[in-house]
């Protein structure tokens, strides 16, 4: 199963992380404080939600993505 975390930095709203399963269905959604704007800052919230990165973050049109596994 290939889960991915998508860290979205909304210009008009609060940043968030959405973890999706291999079918693209959201399994975890995390609202983050507005001051979190870099993926390295999002790592702590991702870990607290029970997920671990498997690689480095890569850029996306609206933020960053990374493969994750349950912690």
Phi, psi and omega in degrees: 000130182249100177269145179229141174258133179243110178268111185255126177253094182284126178296326183256004182211186181285148176292156179209160173241132174239120175264127180243146177280184184295346176265356181091004180278133178296133177244338177214136177229125182237122172275134183246156175297149183301333182284352177274114184229353181240147182299328179298328177287333182279344182304319182297314179296322178297315178296318179296334179274000176096022181236148178234134177294145176253352183202184175281153176296143173239152184285150174227170181303326185240019179157234182218157175227156179203142172288142182225160173228155175299141181284000000 
